[in-house]
Amino acid sequence: MKRAFNEYFDLSVGKNAKGEMVLREYKLQRQIRNSVKFKQQQTVKKLEELNLLDLIEKKPDEEKIRSAIQLGLLHEEDLEGCKTVNTSQAIYVKYLSSK
C-alpha cells in the first residue's frame, strides 16, 4: 500500500513533494525528509585548499562547516561536489473524528 500511496502523491503533487489527502474519516500525509552529508575526501581536500584546517577532524566536522557558512567564512559554492543528499518518504495516516 505504501508504494501505491507514494505513486499517487508522485502523480498528484510531484516526486519528493509533501502532500495530503482525505479518504472518508482518514487523512493520509506524505512527509519528505532530506539529509545532507559531506563527501569526506573531497571536503577535506577543499578545506585544506581554503586553509580552513580548523574545520577538519579526520572527517569533515559538519557542525563547524555549517557555522562557518553562517559566519560567512565559507560559502556553499566552495563545497560544490562535496555533499550528498538522501531523501526519504514517509506516509502518515490520521483518523479524523466526526463532529
C-alpha positions as semicolon CSV with decimal commas, in nm:
position;residue;x (nm);y (nm);z (nm)
1;M;0,000;0,000;0,000
2;K;0,286;0,236;0,080
3;R;0,407;0,211;-0,280
4;A;0,056;0,287;-0,411
5;F;0,023;0,595;-0,189
6;N;0,368;0,720;-0,291
7;E;0,283;0,669;-0,659
8;Y;-0,042;0,864;-0,607
9;F;0,142;1,152;-0,440
10;D;0,416;1,145;-0,708
11;L;0,148;1,194;-0,973
12;S;-0,069;1,443;-0,784
13;V;0,187;1,672;-0,615
14;G;0,519;1,566;-0,770
15;K;0,813;1,347;-0,678
16;N;0,964;1,421;-0,339
17;A;0,690;1,673;-0,257
18;K;0,481;1,658;0,057
19;G;0,110;1,614;0,020
20;E;-0,208;1,505;0,190
21;M;-0,543;1,357;0,104
22;V;-0,860;1,272;0,295
23;L;-1,035;0,938;0,248
24;R;-1,359;0,926;0,445
25;E;-1,252;0,969;0,807
26;Y;-0,878;0,924;0,746
27;K;-0,618;1,177;0,646
28;L;-0,304;1,049;0,471
29;Q;0,003;1,268;0,468
30;R;0,334;1,223;0,296
31;Q;0,632;1,390;0,457
32;I;0,965;1,432;0,282
33;R;1,293;1,433;0,470
34;N;1,632;1,528;0,326
35;S;1,964;1,458;0,487
36;V;2,280;1,619;0,358
37;K;2,623;1,464;0,410
38;F;2,960;1,598;0,304
39;K;3,176;1,362;0,098
40;Q;3,477;1,307;0,321
41;Q;3,767;1,301;0,075
42;Q;3,652;1,591;-0,145
43;T;3,551;1,809;0,152
44;V;3,881;1,759;0,338
45;K;4,076;1,839;0,021
46;K;3,869;2,155;-0,042
47;L;3,900;2,274;0,320
48;E;4,279;2,220;0,305
49;E;4,295;2,423;-0,019
50;L;4,098;2,701;0,152
51;N;4,334;2,681;0,453
52;L;4,044;2,609;0,689
53;L;4,217;2,330;0,879
54;D;4,022;2,403;1,200
55;L;3,716;2,261;1,023
56;I;3,877;1,919;0,976
57;E;3,884;1,632;1,228
58;K;3,986;1,317;1,039
59;K;3,649;1,374;0,873
60;P;3,467;1,700;0,794
61;D;3,305;1,849;1,105
62;E;2,960;1,923;0,967
63;E;2,857;2,141;1,260
64;K;3,167;2,361;1,223
65;I;3,118;2,376;0,846
66;R;2,757;2,495;0,890
67;S;2,876;2,754;1,145
68;A;3,149;2,874;0,908
69;I;2,891;2,911;0,631
70;Q;2,661;3,109;0,863
71;L;2,951;3,335;0,964
72;G;3,045;3,393;0,602
73;L;3,390;3,229;0,635
74;L;3,287;2,964;0,385
75;H;3,036;2,964;0,100
76;E;2,811;2,679;-0,012
77;E;2,966;2,709;-0,362
78;D;3,311;2,639;-0,216
79;L;3,195;2,286;-0,130
80;E;3,021;2,212;-0,459
81;G;3,054;1,841;-0,535
82;C;3,132;1,760;-0,171
83;K;2,778;1,684;-0,049
84;T;2,536;1,401;-0,093
85;V;2,163;1,441;-0,031
86;N;1,946;1,149;0,076
87;T;1,568;1,175;0,053
88;S;1,317;0,953;0,227
89;Q;0,941;0,943;0,207
90;A;0,706;0,874;0,497
91;I;0,330;0,813;0,489
92;Y;0,123;0,908;0,794
93;V;-0,241;0,813;0,849
94;K;-0,456;1,006;1,093
95;Y;-0,810;0,918;1,198
96;L;-1,043;1,217;1,171
97;S;-1,318;1,200;1,430
98;S;-1,668;1,300;1,319
99;K;-1,800;1,627;1,454
